[in-house]
């Protein structure tokens, strides 16, 4: 037979530790997703700059990168390119 004594204080400590672990795991997962999205966005901005330098039409750049017209304009302006 198992000798088990209910200890509410310890049960709450374990529940808190479990909650913290779950929260940390969720936060890390969200952070990874956010980091990936930021990385992909930065990559598209670099592609847009490259396409602008090659003189491609803005419509092609916005379609290819999924960046808005305003974002492409800002990239051009920030890099001294005529728009």
LUMPA-39506 format. One record per atom (N, C-alpha, C, O, CB): residue number from 1; atom name; x, y, z. Coordinates in steps of 0.05 Angstrom, whole numbers, plus 5000, padded with zeros to 4 digits. Glycine has a CB too. Layout:
% LUMPA-39506
+-----+------+------+-------+------+
|  nr | atom | east | north |   up |
+-----+------+------+-------+------+
| NUM |   CA |    X |     Y |    Z |
...
+-----+------+------+-------+------+
***
This chain:
% LUMPA-39506
+-----+------+------+-------+------+
|  nr | atom | east | north |   up |
+-----+------+------+-------+------+
|   1 |    N | 5017 |  4977 | 5000 |
|   1 |   CA | 5000 |  5000 | 5000 |
|   1 |    C | 5018 |  5025 | 5000 |
|   1 |    O | 5039 |  5025 | 5013 |
|   1 |   CB | 4981 |  5000 | 5024 |
|   2 |    N | 5010 |  5045 | 4985 |
|   2 |   CA | 5025 |  5070 | 4983 |
|   2 |    C | 5017 |  5088 | 5006 |
|   2 |    O | 4993 |  5092 | 5012 |
|   2 |   CB | 5019 |  5084 | 4956 |
|   3 |    N | 5037 |  5099 | 5019 |
|   3 |   CA | 5032 |  5117 | 5041 |
|   3 |    C | 5032 |  5146 | 5029 |
|   3 |    O | 5053 |  5156 | 5020 |
|   3 |   CB | 5054 |  5114 | 5063 |
|   4 |    N | 5009 |  5158 | 5028 |
|   4 |   CA | 5007 |  5184 | 5016 |
|   4 |    C | 4993 |  5203 | 5036 |
|   4 |    O | 4972 |  5197 | 5047 |
|   4 |   CB | 4991 |  5183 | 4990 |
|   5 |    N | 5006 |  5226 | 5040 |
|   5 |   CA | 4994 |  5246 | 5057 |
|   5 |    C | 4991 |  5271 | 5040 |
|   5 |    O | 5010 |  5281 | 5028 |
|   5 |   CB | 5012 |  5251 | 5082 |
|   6 |    N | 4967 |  5282 | 5040 |
|   6 |   CA | 4962 |  5306 | 5025 |
|   6 |    C | 4975 |  5330 | 5038 |
|   6 |    O | 4972 |  5334 | 5062 |
|   6 |   CB | 4931 |  5311 | 5023 |
|   7 |    N | 4991 |  5344 | 5022 |
|   7 |   CA | 5005 |  5368 | 5032 |
|   7 |    C | 4997 |  5391 | 5013 |
|   7 |    O | 5008 |  5393 | 4992 |
|   7 |   CB | 5036 |  5364 | 5034 |
|   8 |    N | 4979 |  5407 | 5022 |
|   8 |   CA | 4968 |  5428 | 5004 |
|   8 |    C | 4990 |  5448 | 4997 |
|   8 |    O | 4991 |  5457 | 4974 |
|   8 |   CB | 4945 |  5443 | 5018 |
|   9 |    N | 5007 |  5455 | 5015 |
|   9 |   CA | 5028 |  5474 | 5010 |
|   9 |    C | 5047 |  5464 | 4988 |
|   9 |    O | 5054 |  5478 | 4969 |
|   9 |   CB | 5045 |  5480 | 5035 |
|  10 |    N | 5055 |  5438 | 4990 |
|  10 |   CA | 5072 |  5427 | 4969 |
|  10 |    C | 5058 |  5424 | 4943 |
|  10 |    O | 5070 |  5428 | 4922 |
|  10 |   CB | 5082 |  5399 | 4978 |
|  11 |    N | 5032 |  5418 | 4943 |
|  11 |   CA | 5016 |  5415 | 4919 |
|  11 |    C | 5015 |  5442 | 4904 |
|  11 |    O | 5018 |  5443 | 4880 |
|  11 |   CB | 4988 |  5405 | 4925 |
|  12 |    N | 5012 |  5464 | 4920 |
|  12 |   CA | 5012 |  5490 | 4907 |
|  12 |    C | 5039 |  5498 | 4896 |
|  12 |    O | 5041 |  5510 | 4875 |
|  12 |   CB | 5003 |  5511 | 4928 |
|  13 |    N | 5060 |  5490 | 4910 |
|  13 |   CA | 5087 |  5495 | 4900 |
|  13 |    C | 5092 |  5481 | 4873 |
|  13 |    O | 5103 |  5492 | 4854 |
|  13 |   CB | 5108 |  5487 | 4920 |
|  14 |    N | 5084 |  5456 | 4872 |
|  14 |   CA | 5087 |  5440 | 4848 |
|  14 |    C | 5070 |  5452 | 4825 |
|  14 |    O | 5080 |  5454 | 4802 |
|  14 |   CB | 5079 |  5410 | 4852 |
|  15 |    N | 5046 |  5460 | 4831 |
|  15 |   CA | 5028 |  5472 | 4811 |
|  15 |    C | 5040 |  5498 | 4801 |
|  15 |    O | 5040 |  5503 | 4777 |
|  15 |   CB | 5000 |  5477 | 4822 |
|  16 |    N | 5052 |  5514 | 4818 |
|  16 |   CA | 5064 |  5539 | 4810 |
|  16 |    C | 5089 |  5533 | 4793 |
|  16 |    O | 5092 |  5546 | 4772 |
|  16 |   CB | 5073 |  5555 | 4835 |
|  17 |    N | 5105 |  5514 | 4800 |
|  17 |   CA | 5128 |  5507 | 4784 |
|  17 |    C | 5120 |  5497 | 4756 |
|  17 |    O | 5132 |  5504 | 4736 |
|  17 |   CB | 5145 |  5485 | 4798 |
|  18 |    N | 5099 |  5481 | 4756 |
|  18 |   CA | 5089 |  5471 | 4730 |
|  18 |    C | 5078 |  5495 | 4713 |
|  18 |    O | 5083 |  5496 | 4689 |
|  18 |   CB | 5066 |  5451 | 4734 |
|  19 |    N | 5064 |  5513 | 4726 |
|  19 |   CA | 5053 |  5536 | 4711 |
|  19 |    C | 5075 |  5553 | 4700 |
|  19 |    O | 5074 |  5563 | 4678 |
|  19 |   CB | 5036 |  5553 | 4730 |
|  20 |    N | 5096 |  5557 | 4716 |
|  20 |   CA | 5119 |  5573 | 4706 |
|  20 |    C | 5132 |  5559 | 4683 |
|  20 |    O | 5139 |  5572 | 4663 |
|  20 |   CB | 5139 |  5578 | 4729 |
|  21 |    N | 5136 |  5533 | 4685 |
|  21 |   CA | 5149 |  5518 | 4663 |
|  21 |    C | 5132 |  5520 | 4637 |
|  21 |    O | 5143 |  5524 | 4615 |
|  21 |   CB | 5152 |  5489 | 4671 |
|  22 |    N | 5106 |  5517 | 4640 |
|  22 |   CA | 5089 |  5519 | 4617 |
|  22 |    C | 5090 |  5547 | 4605 |
|  22 |    O | 5091 |  5550 | 4581 |
|  22 |   CB | 5060 |  5512 | 4624 |
|  23 |    N | 5089 |  5568 | 4622 |
|  23 |   CA | 5090 |  5595 | 4613 |
|  23 |    C | 5116 |  5601 | 4599 |
|  23 |    O | 5116 |  5615 | 4578 |
|  23 |   CB | 5087 |  5614 | 4636 |
|  24 |    N | 5138 |  5592 | 4609 |
|  24 |   CA | 5164 |  5596 | 4596 |
|  24 |    C | 5165 |  5583 | 4569 |
|  24 |    O | 5175 |  5594 | 4550 |
|  24 |   CB | 5187 |  5585 | 4614 |
|  25 |    N | 5155 |  5558 | 4567 |
|  25 |   CA | 5155 |  5544 | 4542 |
|  25 |    C | 5138 |  5559 | 4521 |
|  25 |    O | 5146 |  5561 | 4498 |
|  25 |   CB | 5144 |  5516 | 4546 |
|  26 |    N | 5115 |  5569 | 4530 |
|  26 |   CA | 5098 |  5584 | 4511 |
|  26 |    C | 5111 |  5610 | 4503 |
|  26 |    O | 5110 |  5617 | 4479 |
|  26 |   CB | 5070 |  5589 | 4524 |
|  27 |    N | 5124 |  5623 | 4522 |
|  27 |   CA | 5138 |  5648 | 4515 |
|  27 |    C | 5160 |  5644 | 4495 |
|  27 |    O | 5164 |  5659 | 4477 |
|  27 |   CB | 5148 |  5661 | 4540 |
|  28 |    N | 5175 |  5622 | 4500 |
|  28 |   CA | 5197 |  5616 | 4482 |
|  28 |    C | 5187 |  5610 | 4454 |
|  28 |    O | 5198 |  5619 | 4434 |
|  28 |   CB | 5214 |  5592 | 4492 |
|  29 |    N | 5165 |  5595 | 4452 |
|  29 |   CA | 5153 |  5588 | 4426 |
|  29 |    C | 5144 |  5613 | 4412 |
|  29 |    O | 5148 |  5617 | 4388 |
|  29 |   CB | 5130 |  5568 | 4429 |
|  30 |    N | 5131 |  5631 | 4427 |
|  30 |   CA | 5122 |  5656 | 4415 |
|  30 |    C | 5145 |  5673 | 4406 |
|  30 |    O | 5145 |  5685 | 4385 |
|  30 |   CB | 5104 |  5672 | 4434 |
|  31 |    N | 5166 |  5674 | 4422 |
|  31 |   CA | 5190 |  5689 | 4415 |
|  31 |    C | 5203 |  5678 | 4390 |
|  31 |    O | 5212 |  5694 | 4373 |
|  31 |   CB | 5210 |  5688 | 4438 |
|  32 |    N | 5204 |  5652 | 4388 |
|  32 |   CA | 5215 |  5640 | 4364 |
|  32 |    C | 5199 |  5647 | 4339 |
|  32 |    O | 5211 |  5654 | 4318 |
|  32 |   CB | 5217 |  5610 | 4367 |
|  33 |    N | 5173 |  5646 | 4341 |
|  33 |   CA | 5156 |  5653 | 4319 |
|  33 |    C | 5160 |  5682 | 4311 |
|  33 |    O | 5162 |  5689 | 4288 |
|  33 |   CB | 5126 |  5647 | 4325 |
|  34 |    N | 5160 |  5699 | 4332 |
|  34 |   CA | 5163 |  5728 | 4326 |
|  34 |    C | 5191 |  5733 | 4314 |
|  34 |    O | 5193 |  5749 | 4295 |
|  34 |   CB | 5160 |  5744 | 4352 |
|  35 |    N | 5211 |  5721 | 4324 |
|  35 |   CA | 5238 |  5724 | 4313 |
|  35 |    C | 5239 |  5715 | 4284 |
|  35 |    O | 5252 |  5728 | 4267 |
|  35 |   CB | 5258 |  5709 | 4329 |
|  36 |    N | 5226 |  5693 | 4278 |
|  36 |   CA | 5225 |  5683 | 4250 |
|  36 |    C | 5211 |  5703 | 4232 |
|  36 |    O | 5221 |  5708 | 4210 |
|  36 |   CB | 5211 |  5656 | 4249 |
|  37 |    N | 5189 |  5714 | 4241 |
|  37 |   CA | 5174 |  5733 | 4225 |
|  37 |    C | 5191 |  5758 | 4220 |
|  37 |    O | 5191 |  5769 | 4198 |
|  37 |   CB | 5148 |  5741 | 4238 |
|  38 |    N | 5205 |  5768 | 4241 |
|  38 |   CA | 5222 |  5791 | 4238 |
|  38 |    C | 5244 |  5785 | 4218 |
|  38 |    O | 5251 |  5802 | 4201 |
|  38 |   CB | 5233 |  5800 | 4265 |
|  39 |    N | 5256 |  5762 | 4220 |
|  39 |   CA | 5277 |  5754 | 4202 |
|  39 |    C | 5268 |  5753 | 4173 |
|  39 |    O | 5282 |  5762 | 4155 |
|  39 |   CB | 5289 |  5727 | 4210 |
|  40 |    N | 5245 |  5741 | 4169 |
|  40 |   CA | 5234 |  5740 | 4142 |
|  40 |    C | 5228 |  5767 | 4131 |
|  40 |    O | 5232 |  5773 | 4107 |
|  40 |   CB | 5208 |  5723 | 4142 |
|  41 |    N | 5217 |  5785 | 4148 |
|  41 |   CA | 5211 |  5812 | 4139 |
|  41 |    C | 5237 |  5827 | 4131 |
|  41 |    O | 5238 |  5840 | 4111 |
|  41 |   CB | 5196 |  5828 | 4162 |
|  42 |    N | 5258 |  5824 | 4148 |
|  42 |   CA | 5283 |  5837 | 4141 |
|  42 |    C | 5294 |  5826 | 4115 |
|  42 |    O | 5306 |  5841 | 4099 |
|  42 |   CB | 5303 |  5832 | 4164 |
|  43 |    N | 5291 |  5800 | 4110 |
|  43 |   CA | 5301 |  5789 | 4085 |
|  43 |    C | 5285 |  5801 | 4062 |
|  43 |    O | 5298 |  5807 | 4041 |
|  43 |   CB | 5297 |  5758 | 4086 |
|  44 |    N | 5259 |  5804 | 4064 |
|  44 |   CA | 5244 |  5816 | 4043 |
|  44 |    C | 5251 |  5845 | 4038 |
|  44 |    O | 5250 |  5855 | 4015 |
|  44 |   CB | 5214 |  5814 | 4049 |
|  45 |    N | 5259 |  5859 | 4059 |
|  45 |   CA | 5267 |  5887 | 4056 |
|  45 |    C | 5294 |  5888 | 4040 |
|  45 |    O | 5298 |  5906 | 4024 |
|  45 |   CB | 5270 |  5900 | 4084 |
|  46 |    N | 5311 |  5869 | 4045 |
|  46 |   CA | 5337 |  5868 | 4030 |
|  46 |    C | 5332 |  5861 | 4001 |
|  46 |    O | 5344 |  5872 | 3983 |
|  46 |   CB | 5356 |  5847 | 4043 |
|  47 |    N | 5313 |  5843 | 3997 |
|  47 |   CA | 5306 |  5836 | 3969 |
|  47 |    C | 5294 |  5860 | 3955 |
|  47 |    O | 5301 |  5866 | 3932 |
|  47 |   CB | 5286 |  5812 | 3968 |
|  48 |    N | 5277 |  5875 | 3969 |
|  48 |   CA | 5265 |  5899 | 3957 |
|  48 |    C | 5286 |  5919 | 3949 |
|  48 |    O | 5285 |  5931 | 3928 |
|  48 |   CB | 5244 |  5911 | 3976 |
|  49 |    N | 5305 |  5923 | 3967 |
|  49 |   CA | 5327 |  5942 | 3961 |
|  49 |    C | 5343 |  5933 | 3937 |
|  49 |    O | 5349 |  5949 | 3920 |
|  49 |   CB | 5346 |  5944 | 3986 |
|  50 |    N | 5348 |  5908 | 3935 |
|  50 |   CA | 5363 |  5897 | 3912 |
|  50 |    C | 5347 |  5901 | 3886 |
|  50 |    O | 5358 |  5909 | 3866 |
|  50 |   CB | 5369 |  5867 | 3916 |
|  51 |    N | 5321 |  5896 | 3887 |
|  51 |   CA | 5304 |  5900 | 3863 |
|  51 |    C | 5302 |  5929 | 3856 |
|  51 |    O | 5301 |  5936 | 3832 |
|  51 |   CB | 5276 |  5888 | 3868 |
|  52 |    N | 5300 |  5947 | 3876 |
|  52 |   CA | 5300 |  5976 | 3870 |
|  52 |    C | 5325 |  5984 | 3856 |
|  52 |    O | 5324 |  6000 | 3837 |
|  52 |   CB | 5296 |  5992 | 3897 |
|  53 |    N | 5348 |  5974 | 3866 |
|  53 |   CA | 5374 |  5981 | 3854 |
|  53 |    C | 5376 |  5972 | 3825 |
|  53 |    O | 5390 |  5984 | 3809 |
|  53 |   CB | 5397 |  5969 | 3870 |
|  54 |    N | 5362 |  5950 | 3818 |
|  54 |   CA | 5362 |  5940 | 3791 |
|  54 |    C | 5341 |  5954 | 3773 |
|  54 |    O | 5340 |  5949 | 3749 |
|  54 |   CB | 5356 |  5910 | 3791 |
|  55 |    N | 5325 |  5971 | 3786 |
|  55 |   CA | 5306 |  5987 | 3770 |
|  55 |    C | 5280 |  5973 | 3763 |
|  55 |    O | 5266 |  5981 | 3745 |
|  55 |   CB | 5319 |  5996 | 3745 |
|  56 |    N | 5274 |  5952 | 3778 |
|  56 |   CA | 5249 |  5939 | 3772 |
|  56 |    C | 5225 |  5956 | 3780 |
|  56 |    O | 5227 |  5973 | 3798 |
|  56 |   CB | 5248 |  5912 | 3787 |
|  57 |    N | 5202 |  5952 | 3766 |
|  57 |   CA | 5178 |  5968 | 3773 |
|  57 |    C | 5169 |  5962 | 3802 |
|  57 |    O | 5171 |  5940 | 3812 |
|  57 |   CB | 5155 |  5961 | 3753 |
|  58 |    N | 5159 |  5983 | 3814 |
|  58 |   CA | 5151 |  5981 | 3842 |
|  58 |    C | 5129 |  5960 | 3846 |
|  58 |    O | 5129 |  5946 | 3866 |
|  58 |   CB | 5140 |  6009 | 3852 |
|  59 |    N | 5111 |  5958 | 3827 |
|  59 |   CA | 5090 |  5937 | 3829 |
|  59 |    C | 5101 |  5909 | 3830 |
|  59 |    O | 5091 |  5892 | 3845 |
|  59 |   CB | 5071 |  5940 | 3805 |
|  60 |    N | 5122 |  5904 | 3815 |
|  60 |   CA | 5135 |  5878 | 3816 |
|  60 |    C | 5148 |  5874 | 3843 |
|  60 |    O | 5147 |  5852 | 3854 |
|  60 |   CB | 5157 |  5876 | 3793 |
|  61 |    N | 5160 |  5895 | 3854 |
|  61 |   CA | 5173 |  5893 | 3880 |
|  61 |    C | 5153 |  5887 | 3902 |
|  61 |    O | 5157 |  5870 | 3919 |
|  61 |   CB | 5189 |  5918 | 3886 |
|  62 |    N | 5131 |  5902 | 3902 |
|  62 |   CA | 5111 |  5898 | 3923 |
|  62 |    C | 5098 |  5870 | 3921 |
|  62 |    O | 5093 |  5857 | 3941 |
|  62 |   CB | 5089 |  5919 | 3922 |
|  63 |    N | 5093 |  5861 | 3896 |
|  63 |   CA | 5082 |  5834 | 3892 |
|  63 |    C | 5101 |  5812 | 3901 |
|  63 |    O | 5093 |  5792 | 3912 |
|  63 |   CB | 5074 |  5830 | 3863 |
|  64 |    N | 5127 |  5817 | 3895 |
|  64 |   CA | 5147 |  5796 | 3901 |
|  64 |    C | 5154 |  5794 | 3930 |
|  64 |    O | 5161 |  5773 | 3940 |
|  64 |   CB | 5172 |  5802 | 3885 |
|  65 |    N | 5152 |  5816 | 3945 |
|  65 |   CA | 5161 |  5817 | 3972 |
|  65 |    C | 5138 |  5818 | 3993 |
|  65 |    O | 5143 |  5814 | 4017 |
|  65 |   CB | 5179 |  5840 | 3977 |
|  66 |    N | 5114 |  5823 | 3984 |
|  66 |   CA | 5091 |  5827 | 4001 |
|  66 |    C | 5095 |  5851 | 4020 |
|  66 |    O | 5082 |  5852 | 4041 |
|  66 |   CB | 5086 |  5802 | 4018 |
|  67 |    N | 5112 |  5869 | 4012 |
|  67 |   CA | 5115 |  5895 | 4026 |
|  67 |    C | 5095 |  5915 | 4014 |
|  67 |    O | 5088 |  5913 | 3990 |
|  67 |   CB | 5144 |  5905 | 4025 |
|  68 |    N | 5086 |  5934 | 4030 |
|  68 |   CA | 5068 |  5954 | 4020 |
|  68 |    C | 5083 |  5975 | 4003 |
|  68 |    O | 5108 |  5976 | 4004 |
|  68 |   CB | 5053 |  5968 | 4043 |
|  69 |    N | 5069 |  5990 | 3988 |
|  69 |   CA | 5080 |  6011 | 3972 |
|  69 |    C | 5095 |  6031 | 3990 |
|  69 |    O | 5117 |  6040 | 3983 |
|  69 |   CB | 5059 |  6026 | 3955 |
|  70 |    N | 5083 |  6038 | 4012 |
|  70 |   CA | 5096 |  6056 | 4031 |
|  70 |    C | 5122 |  6045 | 4042 |
|  70 |    O | 5142 |  6060 | 4045 |
|  70 |   CB | 5077 |  6062 | 4055 |
|  71 |    N | 5123 |  6019 | 4047 |
|  71 |   CA | 5148 |  6007 | 4057 |
|  71 |    C | 5170 |  6008 | 4036 |
|  71 |    O | 5193 |  6013 | 4042 |
|  71 |   CB | 5142 |  5978 | 4066 |
|  72 |    N | 5162 |  6002 | 4011 |
|  72 |   CA | 5182 |  6003 | 3990 |
|  72 |    C | 5192 |  6031 | 3985 |
|  72 |    O | 5215 |  6036 | 3981 |
|  72 |   CB | 5169 |  5991 | 3963 |
|  73 |    N | 5174 |  6051 | 3987 |
|  73 |   CA | 5182 |  6079 | 3985 |
|  73 |    C | 5202 |  6086 | 4006 |
|  73 |    O | 5222 |  6100 | 4001 |
|  73 |   CB | 5157 |  6097 | 3986 |
|  74 |    N | 5197 |  6077 | 4031 |
|  74 |   CA | 5214 |  6084 | 4053 |
|  74 |    C | 5242 |  6071 | 4049 |
|  74 |    O | 5262 |  6083 | 4054 |
|  74 |   CB | 5202 |  6074 | 4080 |
|  75 |    N | 5242 |  6047 | 4040 |
|  75 |   CA | 5268 |  6033 | 4034 |
|  75 |    C | 5283 |  6049 | 4013 |
|  75 |    O | 5307 |  6053 | 4016 |
|  75 |   CB | 5263 |  6004 | 4024 |
|  76 |    N | 5269 |  6058 | 3992 |
|  76 |   CA | 5283 |  6073 | 3971 |
|  76 |    C | 5293 |  6099 | 3983 |
|  76 |    O | 5316 |  6107 | 3978 |
|  76 |   CB | 5263 |  6079 | 3948 |
|  77 |    N | 5277 |  6113 | 3998 |
|  77 |   CA | 5285 |  6139 | 4010 |
|  77 |    C | 5309 |  6135 | 4028 |
|  77 |    O | 5328 |  6151 | 4027 |
|  77 |   CB | 5261 |  6152 | 4025 |
|  78 |    N | 5307 |  6115 | 4046 |
|  78 |   CA | 5328 |  6111 | 4065 |
|  78 |    C | 5355 |  6104 | 4052 |
|  78 |    O | 5376 |  6107 | 4065 |
|  78 |   CB | 5320 |  6088 | 4084 |
|  79 |    N | 5354 |  6094 | 4028 |
|  79 |   CA | 5378 |  6086 | 4014 |
|  79 |    C | 5386 |  6105 | 3991 |
|  79 |    O | 5402 |  6099 | 3974 |
|  79 |   CB | 5375 |  6058 | 4003 |
|  80 |    N | 5373 |  6129 | 3991 |
|  80 |   CA | 5380 |  6149 | 3971 |
|  80 |    C | 5373 |  6142 | 3943 |
|  80 |    O | 5387 |  6151 | 3924 |
|  80 |   CB | 5409 |  6155 | 3973 |
|  81 |    N | 5353 |  6126 | 3939 |
|  81 |   CA | 5344 |  6119 | 3912 |
|  81 |    C | 5320 |  6135 | 3904 |
|  81 |    O | 5303 |  6141 | 3920 |
|  81 |   CB | 5338 |  6088 | 3911 |
|  82 |    N | 5320 |  6143 | 3878 |
|  82 |   CA | 5298 |  6158 | 3867 |
|  82 |    C | 5274 |  6139 | 3865 |
|  82 |    O | 5276 |  6115 | 3860 |
|  82 |   CB | 5304 |  6170 | 3839 |
|  83 |    N | 5251 |  6150 | 3870 |
|  83 |   CA | 5227 |  6134 | 3869 |
|  83 |    C | 5207 |  6145 | 3850 |
|  83 |    O | 5185 |  6134 | 3846 |
|  83 |   CB | 5214 |  6131 | 3896 |
+-----+------+------+-------+------+
***
